[in-house]
């Protein structure tokens, strides 16, 4: 890393961190290669110095990594807390299989670790919110699973429980979004349809809240995000699980899930028509290339475009039969390259600002070779969060809760090299929080 005056900033340099908060700048990404004079002008207007990374810069500004190992990370291990795990497993037995219950026990140990941290106002607020929202989140998971099961047979379910659960999650995200993001990662059902539905719900509510939506409008967006793919219960499983390229007839059958979702949802009592409209349009795209109507631009509607953008993003983060999961940062970069085509540019930029490069729970690799998960943000320097280490530099497991704060002076040379998929280096979503 190298700190230079903004007067020396050139096109092709990779800016890691300015000496002013990123929030003072209008860039969609935090950490990027300078590509225009306008970007340089903005840094020069707001900052005095910037930190650059020659190893990620381009052309004459590039320098290869030094042939030495970064110094070792040091942080005192933090003990986890014991729980009455059998009681917890018994309570969830109707919802999870035996294997899933075992995974939930391990996840509970990590939640206990979060609860056990003291002395930090942010952590205390997180603990309070986890205590409130966790049982309500569990109730929503159970209501969602029952809804999908009923939709696959009789096409009718008790919508009231789903609606109340969405309302609870929306409120929790407004008070302390980190709590829900942790539960999203630690309480997955390990089944794509349910996990993806919860992913879409949370990220849709997160983006809606970010752009200022509240009340009924936000609730309708969340309900649509949660239920927009319920029609896939009517699509043959072998088709959804196919790893081979689909022919035109097969693609048409999969696309028919939109109509099936509408057929199912129209049977629910007191479901707002706005929810049906969002569901009907969440596969439409800004350039008219979507389906089923080929709507274009603002005719899609902002809520439906949010649902479609979030649906695409969340799908990239999970393994599918025809595509392996990719990391958070790569997914953002792929979608950002589609702005102005598949998605409107202003909405895409708002989404990047909303979720950031390294949200809570993101698996990351450091320049030291260590691998860990983001457990707490630095609100000013978002690229320097607190990291819970799970693998050492040789990719061997670390068996204690060992936390590194990248803001600390002793870790000034340590940085996040890349975000990783949840199953990178053999670490799966249900194991890598064990410590």
C-alpha positions as a Markdown table, in Angstrom:
| # | Residue | x | y | z |
|---|---|---|---|---|
| 1 | Unk | 0.0 | 0.0 | 0.0 |
| 2 | Unk | 1.1 | 3.6 | -0.7 |
| 3 | Unk | -0.3 | 6.9 | 0.5 |
| 4 | Unk | -0.1 | 9.8 | -2.1 |
| 5 | Unk | -1.4 | 13.3 | -2.3 |
| 6 | Unk | -4.5 | 13.6 | -4.4 |
| 7 | Unk | -2.6 | 15.9 | -6.8 |
| 8 | Unk | -0.6 | 12.9 | -7.8 |
| 9 | Unk | -3.6 | 10.7 | -8.5 |
| 10 | Unk | -3.6 | 9.3 | -12.1 |
| 11 | Unk | -5.9 | 7.3 | -14.3 |
| 12 | Unk | -5.1 | 3.6 | -13.8 |
| 13 | Unk | -4.3 | 3.8 | -10.1 |
| 14 | Unk | -6.4 | 1.6 | -7.8 |
| 15 | Unk | -7.7 | 3.7 | -4.9 |
| 16 | Unk | -8.1 | 1.6 | -1.7 |
| 17 | Unk | -9.1 | 4.3 | 0.8 |
| 18 | Unk | -9.3 | 8.1 | 0.9 |
| 19 | Unk | -8.6 | 10.2 | 4.0 |
| 20 | Unk | -12.2 | 11.4 | 4.0 |
| 21 | Unk | -15.2 | 9.2 | 4.5 |
| 22 | Unk | -16.5 | 7.3 | 1.4 |
| 23 | Unk | -19.9 | 8.8 | 2.3 |
| 24 | Unk | -18.6 | 12.2 | 1.3 |
| 25 | Unk | -18.1 | 10.9 | -2.3 |
| 26 | Unk | -20.6 | 9.8 | -4.8 |
| 27 | Unk | -18.9 | 6.7 | -6.2 |
| 28 | Unk | -21.0 | 3.5 | -6.3 |
| 29 | Unk | -18.0 | 1.3 | -5.4 |
| 30 | Unk | -15.6 | 1.7 | -2.5 |
| 31 | Unk | -12.2 | 0.7 | -3.9 |
| 32 | Unk | -11.7 | 0.9 | -7.7 |
| 33 | Unk | -9.4 | 1.7 | -10.6 |
| 34 | Unk | -9.5 | 5.4 | -11.6 |
| 35 | Unk | -10.8 | 5.6 | -15.1 |
| 36 | Unk | -11.8 | 9.2 | -15.7 |
| 37 | Unk | -10.6 | 12.8 | -14.9 |
| 38 | Unk | -14.0 | 13.4 | -13.2 |
| 39 | Unk | -13.2 | 10.8 | -10.6 |
| 40 | Unk | -9.8 | 12.4 | -9.9 |
| 41 | Unk | -11.5 | 15.8 | -9.6 |
| 42 | Unk | -13.9 | 14.5 | -7.0 |
| 43 | Unk | -11.1 | 13.0 | -4.9 |
| 44 | Unk | -9.2 | 16.3 | -5.2 |
| 45 | Unk | -12.2 | 18.3 | -4.1 |
| 46 | Unk | -13.0 | 16.2 | -1.0 |
| 47 | Unk | -9.7 | 14.7 | 0.1 |
| 48 | Unk | -6.0 | 15.5 | 0.6 |
| 49 | Unk | -4.5 | 12.0 | 0.4 |
| 50 | Unk | -5.5 | 8.6 | -0.8 |
| 51 | Unk | -4.2 | 5.1 | -0.3 |
| 52 | Unk | -3.4 | 3.2 | -3.5 |
| 53 | Unk | -2.6 | -0.4 | -4.3 |
| 54 | Unk | 0.1 | -0.8 | -7.0 |
| 55 | Unk | -0.6 | -4.5 | -7.3 |
| 56 | Unk | -4.1 | -3.8 | -8.5 |
| 57 | Unk | -3.3 | -0.7 | -10.5 |
| 58 | Unk | -3.0 | -0.7 | -14.3 |
| 59 | Unk | -0.3 | 0.0 | -17.0 |
| 60 | Unk | 2.7 | 2.1 | -15.7 |
| 61 | Unk | 1.1 | 2.3 | -12.3 |
| 62 | Unk | 1.2 | -1.4 | -11.7 |
| 63 | Unk | 3.9 | -3.0 | -9.4 |
| 64 | Unk | 4.1 | -6.7 | -8.6 |
| 65 | Unk | 3.6 | -7.9 | -5.0 |
| 66 | Unk | 6.7 | -7.9 | -2.9 |
| 67 | Unk | 8.2 | -11.3 | -2.4 |
| 68 | Unk | 7.6 | -11.6 | 1.3 |
| 69 | Unk | 4.9 | -12.9 | 3.5 |
| 70 | Unk | 2.8 | -10.3 | 5.3 |
| 71 | Unk | 3.3 | -10.3 | 9.1 |
| 72 | Unk | 1.1 | -12.6 | 11.1 |
| 73 | Unk | -2.2 | -11.5 | 12.5 |
| 74 | Unk | -2.5 | -11.5 | 16.3 |
| 75 | Unk | -5.7 | -11.2 | 18.2 |
| 76 | Unk | -6.8 | -12.7 | 21.5 |
| 77 | Unk | -9.2 | -15.6 | 21.1 |
| 78 | Unk | -12.7 | -14.9 | 22.3 |
| 79 | Unk | -14.6 | -17.7 | 23.9 |
| 80 | Unk | -18.0 | -18.8 | 22.8 |
| 81 | Unk | -20.9 | -19.5 | 25.2 |
| 82 | Unk | -22.5 | -22.8 | 26.1 |
| 83 | Unk | -26.2 | -23.2 | 25.3 |
| 84 | Unk | -29.0 | -25.7 | 26.2 |
| 85 | Unk | -28.7 | -27.0 | 22.7 |
| 86 | Unk | -30.9 | -30.0 | 23.1 |
| 87 | Unk | -33.9 | -27.8 | 24.1 |
| 88 | Unk | -33.3 | -25.6 | 21.0 |
| 89 | Unk | -33.1 | -28.6 | 18.7 |
| 90 | Unk | -36.3 | -30.1 | 20.1 |
| 91 | Unk | -38.1 | -26.9 | 19.5 |
| 92 | Unk | -37.0 | -26.8 | 15.9 |
| 93 | Unk | -37.5 | -30.6 | 15.2 |
| 94 | Unk | -40.7 | -30.1 | 13.3 |
| 95 | Unk | -38.9 | -27.6 | 10.9 |
| 96 | Unk | -35.5 | -29.3 | 10.4 |
| 97 | Unk | -34.2 | -32.7 | 9.5 |
| 98 | Unk | -31.8 | -34.4 | 11.9 |
| 99 | Unk | -28.8 | -33.2 | 9.9 |
| 100 | Unk | -30.1 | -29.7 | 9.8 |
| 101 | Unk | -30.7 | -29.7 | 13.5 |
| 102 | Unk | -27.0 | -30.6 | 14.0 |
| 103 | Unk | -26.0 | -27.7 | 11.8 |
| 104 | Unk | -28.3 | -25.4 | 13.7 |
| 105 | Unk | -26.6 | -26.4 | 17.0 |
| 106 | Unk | -23.3 | -25.2 | 15.5 |
| 107 | Unk | -24.9 | -22.0 | 14.3 |
| 108 | Unk | -26.3 | -21.4 | 17.8 |
| 109 | Unk | -22.8 | -21.5 | 19.2 |
| 110 | Unk | -21.9 | -18.7 | 16.9 |
| 111 | Unk | -24.9 | -16.7 | 17.9 |
| 112 | Unk | -23.9 | -17.2 | 21.5 |
| 113 | Unk | -20.5 | -15.8 | 20.6 |
| 114 | Unk | -22.2 | -12.6 | 19.2 |
| 115 | Unk | -24.3 | -12.3 | 22.3 |
| 116 | Unk | -21.3 | -12.7 | 24.5 |
| 117 | Unk | -19.3 | -9.7 | 23.3 |
| 118 | Unk | -19.4 | -6.7 | 25.6 |
| 119 | Unk | -18.3 | -3.1 | 25.8 |
| 120 | Unk | -19.3 | -2.1 | 22.3 |
| 121 | Unk | -22.5 | -0.1 | 21.8 |
| 122 | Unk | -23.0 | -1.5 | 18.3 |
| 123 | Unk | -22.6 | -5.1 | 19.6 |
| 124 | Unk | -25.0 | -4.4 | 22.5 |
| 125 | Unk | -27.6 | -3.1 | 20.1 |
| 126 | Unk | -27.1 | -6.1 | 17.9 |
| 127 | Unk | -27.6 | -8.4 | 20.9 |
| 128 | Unk | -30.9 | -6.7 | 21.8 |
| 129 | Unk | -32.2 | -6.9 | 18.3 |
| 130 | Unk | -31.2 | -10.6 | 17.9 |
| 131 | Unk | -33.1 | -11.4 | 21.1 |
| 132 | Unk | -36.2 | -9.8 | 19.7 |
| 133 | Unk | -36.2 | -10.8 | 16.0 |
| 134 | Unk | -34.8 | -14.4 | 16.2 |
| 135 | Unk | -38.0 | -16.2 | 17.4 |
| 136 | Unk | -40.1 | -14.1 | 14.9 |
| 137 | Unk | -37.6 | -15.0 | 12.1 |
| 138 | Unk | -38.0 | -18.7 | 13.0 |
| 139 | Unk | -41.8 | -18.3 | 12.8 |
| 140 | Unk | -41.5 | -16.8 | 9.4 |
| 141 | Unk | -39.3 | -19.6 | 8.2 |
| 142 | Unk | -41.8 | -22.1 | 9.3 |
| 143 | Unk | -44.7 | -20.2 | 7.7 |
| 144 | Unk | -42.8 | -20.0 | 4.5 |
| 145 | Unk | -42.1 | -23.7 | 4.3 |
| 146 | Unk | -45.7 | -24.6 | 5.0 |
| 147 | Unk | -46.8 | -22.1 | 2.4 |
| 148 | Unk | -44.7 | -23.6 | -0.3 |
| 149 | Unk | -45.8 | -27.1 | 0.7 |
| 150 | Unk | -49.5 | -26.2 | 0.5 |
| 151 | Unk | -49.0 | -24.3 | -2.7 |
| 152 | Unk | -47.5 | -27.4 | -4.4 |
| 153 | Unk | -50.7 | -29.3 | -3.6 |
| 154 | Unk | -53.9 | -27.4 | -2.8 |
| 155 | Unk | -52.6 | -23.9 | -3.9 |
| 156 | Unk | -53.8 | -22.3 | -0.8 |
| 157 | Unk | -52.1 | -21.3 | 2.5 |
| 158 | Unk | -52.5 | -19.1 | 5.5 |
| 159 | Unk | -51.1 | -15.8 | 4.3 |
| 160 | Unk | -51.5 | -13.9 | 7.6 |
| 161 | Unk | -48.5 | -15.6 | 9.2 |
| 162 | Unk | -46.3 | -14.7 | 6.2 |
| 163 | Unk | -47.5 | -11.1 | 6.3 |
| 164 | Unk | -46.8 | -10.6 | 10.0 |
| 165 | Unk | -43.3 | -12.2 | 9.6 |
| 166 | Unk | -42.5 | -9.8 | 6.7 |
| 167 | Unk | -43.6 | -6.9 | 8.9 |
| 168 | Unk | -41.3 | -8.1 | 11.7 |
| 169 | Unk | -38.3 | -8.4 | 9.4 |
| 170 | Unk | -38.9 | -5.0 | 7.9 |
| 171 | Unk | -39.0 | -3.4 | 11.3 |
| 172 | Unk | -35.9 | -5.2 | 12.4 |
| 173 | Unk | -34.0 | -4.1 | 9.3 |
| 174 | Unk | -34.8 | -0.5 | 10.0 |
| 175 | Unk | -33.6 | -0.7 | 13.6 |
| 176 | Unk | -30.5 | -2.9 | 13.2 |
| 177 | Unk | -30.0 | -4.5 | 9.8 |
| 178 | Unk | -27.0 | -6.6 | 11.0 |
| 179 | Unk | -29.2 | -8.8 | 13.2 |
| 180 | Unk | -31.3 | -9.9 | 10.2 |
| 181 | Unk | -28.3 | -10.4 | 8.0 |
| 182 | Unk | -26.8 | -12.7 | 10.6 |
| 183 | Unk | -30.0 | -14.8 | 10.9 |
| 184 | Unk | -30.2 | -14.9 | 7.1 |
| 185 | Unk | -26.8 | -16.7 | 7.0 |
| 186 | Unk | -27.1 | -18.8 | 10.1 |
| 187 | Unk | -30.7 | -20.1 | 9.8 |
| 188 | Unk | -31.0 | -21.2 | 6.2 |
| 189 | Unk | -33.0 | -24.3 | 5.6 |
| 190 | Unk | -30.3 | -25.7 | 3.3 |
| 191 | Unk | -32.9 | -25.9 | 0.5 |
| 192 | Unk | -32.5 | -23.5 | -2.4 |
| 193 | Unk | -36.2 | -22.5 | -2.9 |
| 194 | Unk | -36.7 | -21.4 | 0.8 |
| 195 | Unk | -33.2 | -19.9 | 1.2 |
| 196 | Unk | -33.5 | -17.9 | -2.0 |
| 197 | Unk | -36.9 | -16.6 | -1.0 |
| 198 | Unk | -35.6 | -15.4 | 2.3 |
| 199 | Unk | -32.5 | -13.9 | 0.6 |
| 200 | Unk | -34.8 | -11.9 | -1.8 |
| 201 | Unk | -37.1 | -10.8 | 1.0 |
| 202 | Unk | -34.3 | -9.4 | 3.1 |
| 203 | Unk | -32.4 | -7.7 | 0.3 |
| 204 | Unk | -35.5 | -6.2 | -1.2 |
| 205 | Unk | -36.5 | -4.8 | 2.2 |
| 206 | Unk | -32.9 | -3.6 | 2.7 |
| 207 | Unk | -32.9 | -1.7 | -0.7 |
| 208 | Unk | -36.5 | -0.4 | -0.2 |
| 209 | Unk | -35.5 | 1.0 | 3.2 |
| 210 | Unk | -32.3 | 2.5 | 1.7 |
| 211 | Unk | -34.2 | 4.5 | -0.8 |
| 212 | Unk | -36.7 | 5.8 | 1.8 |
| 213 | Unk | -39.7 | 3.4 | 1.5 |
| 214 | Unk | -41.7 | 2.8 | 4.7 |
| 215 | Unk | -45.0 | 1.4 | 5.7 |
| 216 | Unk | -47.4 | -0.4 | 3.3 |
| 217 | Unk | -45.3 | 0.2 | 0.3 |
| 218 | Unk | -42.3 | -1.5 | 1.8 |
| 219 | Unk | -44.4 | -4.4 | 3.2 |
| 220 | Unk | -45.8 | -5.0 | -0.3 |
| 221 | Unk | -42.3 | -5.1 | -1.8 |
| 222 | Unk | -41.2 | -7.6 | 0.9 |
| 223 | Unk | -44.2 | -9.9 | 0.4 |
| 224 | Unk | -43.7 | -9.9 | -3.3 |
| 225 | Unk | -40.0 | -10.7 | -2.9 |
| 226 | Unk | -40.7 | -13.6 | -0.6 |
| 227 | Unk | -43.5 | -15.2 | -2.7 |
| 228 | Unk | -42.6 | -14.3 | -6.3 |
| 229 | Unk | -41.2 | -17.7 | -7.1 |
| 230 | Unk | -43.9 | -19.8 | -5.4 |
| 231 | Unk | -45.1 | -20.8 | -8.8 |
| 232 | Unk | -41.9 | -22.9 | -9.3 |
| 233 | Unk | -43.7 | -25.5 | -7.1 |
| 234 | Unk | -45.6 | -26.3 | -10.3 |
| 235 | Unk | -42.5 | -26.7 | -12.5 |
| 236 | Unk | -41.1 | -30.3 | -12.7 |
| 237 | Unk | -38.2 | -30.6 | -10.3 |
| 238 | Unk | -36.0 | -32.4 | -12.9 |
| 239 | Unk | -36.3 | -29.4 | -15.1 |
| 240 | Unk | -35.3 | -27.0 | -12.4 |
| 241 | Unk | -32.3 | -29.3 | -11.5 |
| 242 | Unk | -31.2 | -29.7 | -15.1 |
| 243 | Unk | -27.5 | -29.0 | -15.8 |
| 244 | Unk | -27.9 | -29.1 | -19.6 |
| 245 | Unk | -28.8 | -26.2 | -21.8 |
| 246 | Unk | -32.6 | -25.8 | -22.1 |
| 247 | Unk | -34.5 | -25.8 | -25.4 |
| 248 | Unk | -37.1 | -23.2 | -26.2 |
| 249 | Unk | -40.0 | -25.4 | -24.9 |
| 250 | Unk | -38.2 | -26.0 | -21.6 |
| 251 | Unk | -37.4 | -22.3 | -21.2 |
| 252 | Unk | -41.0 | -21.5 | -21.8 |
| 253 | Unk | -42.1 | -24.0 | -19.2 |
| 254 | Unk | -39.8 | -22.4 | -16.6 |
| 255 | Unk | -40.9 | -18.9 | -17.5 |
| 256 | Unk | -44.5 | -20.1 | -16.9 |
| 257 | Unk | -43.7 | -20.0 | -13.1 |
| 258 | Unk | -44.7 | -16.3 | -13.2 |
| 259 | Unk | -48.2 | -17.2 | -14.3 |
| 260 | Unk | -48.4 | -20.1 | -11.8 |
| 261 | Unk | -47.3 | -17.7 | -9.0 |
| 262 | Unk | -50.0 | -15.3 | -9.9 |
| 263 | Unk | -52.6 | -18.1 | -10.0 |
| 264 | Unk | -51.6 | -19.2 | -6.5 |
| 265 | Unk | -51.4 | -15.8 | -5.0 |
| 266 | Unk | -54.7 | -14.6 | -6.5 |
| 267 | Unk | -56.4 | -17.2 | -4.3 |
| 268 | Unk | -55.1 | -15.6 | -1.1 |
| 269 | Unk | -57.4 | -13.4 | 0.9 |
| 270 | Unk | -56.6 | -9.7 | 1.2 |
| 271 | Unk | -53.4 | -9.9 | -0.8 |
| 272 | Unk | -52.8 | -6.3 | -2.1 |
| 273 | Unk | -53.0 | -6.0 | -5.9 |
| 274 | Unk | -49.6 | -4.2 | -5.8 |
| 275 | Unk | -48.0 | -7.5 | -4.7 |
| 276 | Unk | -49.5 | -9.2 | -7.7 |
| 277 | Unk | -48.1 | -6.6 | -10.0 |
| 278 | Unk | -44.6 | -6.8 | -8.6 |
| 279 | Unk | -44.7 | -10.6 | -9.0 |
| 280 | Unk | -46.0 | -10.4 | -12.6 |
| 281 | Unk | -43.1 | -8.1 | -13.6 |
| 282 | Unk | -40.1 | -9.2 | -11.6 |
| 283 | Unk | -38.5 | -10.9 | -14.7 |
| 284 | Unk | -39.0 | -7.8 | -16.9 |
| 285 | Unk | -35.8 | -6.0 | -17.8 |
| 286 | Unk | -35.0 | -2.3 | -18.5 |
| 287 | Unk | -34.1 | -2.9 | -22.2 |
| 288 | Unk | -37.3 | -4.9 | -22.9 |
| 289 | Unk | -35.5 | -8.3 | -23.0 |
| 290 | Unk | -37.4 | -9.8 | -20.0 |
| 291 | Unk | -40.6 | -11.7 | -19.8 |
| 292 | Unk | -43.5 | -12.4 | -19.9 |
| 293 | Unk | -44.6 | -9.1 | -21.5 |
| 294 | Unk | -41.3 | -7.6 | -22.6 |
| 295 | Unk | -42.0 | -4.3 | -20.7 |
| 296 | Unk | -39.3 | -1.7 | -21.0 |
| 297 | Unk | -37.9 | 1.1 | -18.9 |
| 298 | Unk | -40.2 | 2.9 | -16.4 |
| 299 | Unk | -43.2 | 0.8 | -17.6 |
| 300 | Unk | -41.9 | -2.0 | -15.4 |
| 301 | Unk | -42.3 | 0.0 | -12.2 |
| 302 | Unk | -39.7 | 0.6 | -9.5 |
| 303 | Unk | -40.9 | -2.0 | -7.1 |
| 304 | Unk | -40.8 | -4.8 | -9.8 |
| 305 | Unk | -37.4 | -3.7 | -10.9 |
| 306 | Unk | -36.1 | -3.9 | -7.3 |
| 307 | Unk | -37.6 | -7.4 | -7.0 |
| 308 | Unk | -35.9 | -8.5 | -10.3 |
| 309 | Unk | -32.5 | -6.9 | -9.4 |
| 310 | Unk | -32.5 | -8.5 | -6.0 |
| 311 | Unk | -33.6 | -11.9 | -7.4 |
| 312 | Unk | -30.7 | -11.9 | -9.9 |
| 313 | Unk | -28.2 | -10.9 | -7.2 |
| 314 | Unk | -29.3 | -13.5 | -4.7 |
| 315 | Unk | -29.3 | -16.2 | -7.3 |
| 316 | Unk | -25.6 | -15.5 | -8.0 |
| 317 | Unk | -24.6 | -16.1 | -4.4 |
| 318 | Unk | -26.0 | -19.6 | -4.2 |
| 319 | Unk | -25.0 | -22.8 | -6.1 |
| 320 | Unk | -27.4 | -23.8 | -8.9 |
| 321 | Unk | -27.3 | -26.9 | -11.0 |
| 322 | Unk | -25.9 | -25.0 | -14.0 |
| 323 | Unk | -23.7 | -22.4 | -12.2 |
| 324 | Unk | -21.5 | -22.4 | -9.1 |
| 325 | Unk | -22.0 | -19.6 | -6.6 |
| 326 | Unk | -19.8 | -16.6 | -6.9 |
| 327 | Unk | -18.7 | -14.1 | -4.2 |
| 328 | Unk | -20.6 | -10.9 | -3.2 |
| 329 | Unk | -18.1 | -8.6 | -4.9 |
| 330 | Unk | -18.1 | -10.5 | -8.2 |
| 331 | Unk | -21.9 | -10.6 | -8.2 |
| 332 | Unk | -22.0 | -6.8 | -7.8 |
| 333 | Unk | -19.5 | -6.3 | -10.5 |
| 334 | Unk | -21.4 | -8.5 | -13.0 |
| 335 | Unk | -24.7 | -6.7 | -12.3 |
| 336 | Unk | -23.1 | -3.3 | -12.3 |
| 337 | Unk | -21.8 | -4.0 | -15.8 |
| 338 | Unk | -25.5 | -4.4 | -16.8 |
| 339 | Unk | -26.6 | -1.0 | -15.6 |
| 340 | Unk | -28.5 | 0.9 | -18.3 |
| 341 | Unk | -29.4 | -2.3 | -20.0 |
| 342 | Unk | -30.9 | -5.0 | -17.8 |
| 343 | Unk | -31.4 | -2.6 | -14.9 |
| 344 | Unk | -31.7 | 1.2 | -14.6 |
| 345 | Unk | -28.3 | 2.8 | -13.8 |
| 346 | Unk | -29.6 | 4.9 | -10.8 |
| 347 | Unk | -31.2 | 1.9 | -9.2 |
| 348 | Unk | -28.1 | -0.2 | -9.7 |
| 349 | Unk | -25.9 | 2.5 | -8.1 |
| 350 | Unk | -28.3 | 2.7 | -5.1 |
| 351 | Unk | -28.1 | -1.0 | -4.7 |
| 352 | Unk | -24.3 | -1.0 | -4.6 |
| 353 | Unk | -24.3 | 1.7 | -2.0 |
| 354 | Unk | -26.9 | -0.1 | 0.0 |
| 355 | Unk | -25.2 | -3.5 | 0.3 |
| 356 | Unk | -21.6 | -2.4 | 0.1 |
| 357 | Unk | -18.7 | -4.6 | -1.0 |
| 358 | Unk | -18.4 | -6.5 | 2.3 |
| 359 | Unk | -21.7 | -6.8 | 4.1 |
| 360 | Unk | -22.1 | -8.6 | 7.5 |
| 361 | Unk | -21.5 | -12.3 | 7.0 |
| 362 | Unk | -19.4 | -12.0 | 3.8 |
| 363 | Unk | -16.6 | -14.6 | 3.5 |
| 364 | Unk | -13.3 | -12.8 | 2.6 |
| 365 | Unk | -9.7 | -13.6 | 2.0 |
| 366 | Unk | -7.0 | -11.2 | 3.4 |
| 367 | Unk | -3.7 | -10.3 | 1.7 |
| 368 | Unk | -2.0 | -12.4 | 4.4 |
| 369 | Unk | -3.8 | -15.5 | 3.1 |
| 370 | Unk | -6.1 | -15.8 | 6.1 |
| 371 | Unk | -9.8 | -16.4 | 5.5 |
| 372 | Unk | -12.6 | -15.1 | 7.7 |
| 373 | Unk | -16.0 | -13.6 | 7.8 |
| 374 | Unk | -17.0 | -10.0 | 8.3 |
| 375 | Unk | -18.6 | -9.7 | 11.7 |
| 376 | Unk | -18.8 | -5.9 | 12.2 |
| 377 | Unk | -18.5 | -2.8 | 10.0 |
| 378 | Unk | -16.4 | 0.2 | 10.4 |
| 379 | Unk | -19.0 | 2.9 | 9.6 |
| 380 | Unk | -16.4 | 5.3 | 8.3 |
| 381 | Unk | -14.0 | 3.0 | 6.6 |
| 382 | Unk | -16.2 | 0.3 | 5.2 |
| 383 | Unk | -13.3 | -1.5 | 3.6 |
| 384 | Unk | -11.7 | -2.1 | 7.1 |
| 385 | Unk | -14.3 | -4.1 | 9.1 |
| 386 | Unk | -13.8 | -6.6 | 12.0 |
| 387 | Unk | -13.0 | -10.1 | 10.7 |
| 388 | Unk | -13.6 | -13.4 | 12.5 |
| 389 | Unk | -10.8 | -15.7 | 11.3 |
| 390 | Unk | -11.5 | -19.2 | 10.2 |
| 391 | Unk | -8.5 | -20.3 | 8.2 |
| 392 | Unk | -4.9 | -19.4 | 8.7 |
| 393 | Unk | -2.5 | -18.4 | 5.9 |
| 394 | Unk | -1.9 | -22.1 | 5.0 |
| 395 | Unk | -5.7 | -22.6 | 4.9 |
| 396 | Unk | -5.8 | -24.7 | 8.0 |
| 397 | Unk | -8.8 | -24.3 | 10.3 |
| 398 | Unk | -8.6 | -22.0 | 13.3 |
| 399 | Unk | -10.6 | -23.6 | 16.2 |
| 400 | Unk | -11.2 | -20.5 | 18.4 |
| 401 | Unk | -13.2 | -17.4 | 17.9 |
| 402 | Unk | -10.3 | -15.2 | 16.8 |
| 403 | Unk | -11.2 | -11.6 | 15.7 |
| 404 | Unk | -9.1 | -9.1 | 13.9 |
| 405 | Unk | -10.0 | -5.4 | 13.7 |
| 406 | Unk | -8.6 | -4.0 | 10.5 |
| 407 | Unk | -8.9 | -0.5 | 11.9 |
| 408 | Unk | -6.3 | -1.3 | 14.6 |
| 409 | Unk | -2.8 | 0.3 | 14.0 |
| 410 | Unk | -1.1 | -3.1 | 14.3 |
| 411 | Unk | -3.1 | -4.3 | 11.2 |
| 412 | Unk | -2.5 | -1.3 | 9.1 |
| 413 | Unk | -0.8 | -3.4 | 6.3 |
| 414 | Unk | -3.6 | -6.0 | 6.3 |
| 415 | Unk | -6.4 | -5.6 | 3.8 |
| 416 | Unk | -9.2 | -7.6 | 2.2 |
| 417 | Unk | -7.9 | -9.1 | -1.0 |
| 418 | Unk | -11.2 | -10.5 | -2.2 |
| 419 | Unk | -14.7 | -11.6 | -1.3 |
| 420 | Unk | -15.4 | -15.3 | -1.6 |
| 421 | Unk | -18.4 | -17.6 | -2.2 |
| 422 | Unk | -19.7 | -19.1 | 1.0 |
| 423 | Unk | -18.3 | -22.5 | 0.2 |
| 424 | Unk | -14.8 | -21.4 | -0.8 |
| 425 | Unk | -11.9 | -23.6 | 0.5 |
| 426 | Unk | -14.5 | -26.2 | 1.5 |
| 427 | Unk | -16.2 | -23.9 | 4.0 |
| 428 | Unk | -19.9 | -24.3 | 3.7 |
| 429 | Unk | -22.6 | -21.9 | 4.8 |
| 430 | Unk | -23.5 | -24.2 | 7.7 |
| 431 | Unk | -19.9 | -24.8 | 9.0 |
| 432 | Unk | -17.7 | -21.8 | 8.6 |
| 433 | Unk | -19.1 | -19.8 | 11.6 |
| 434 | Unk | -17.9 | -22.4 | 14.1 |
| 435 | Unk | -14.7 | -20.9 | 15.2 |
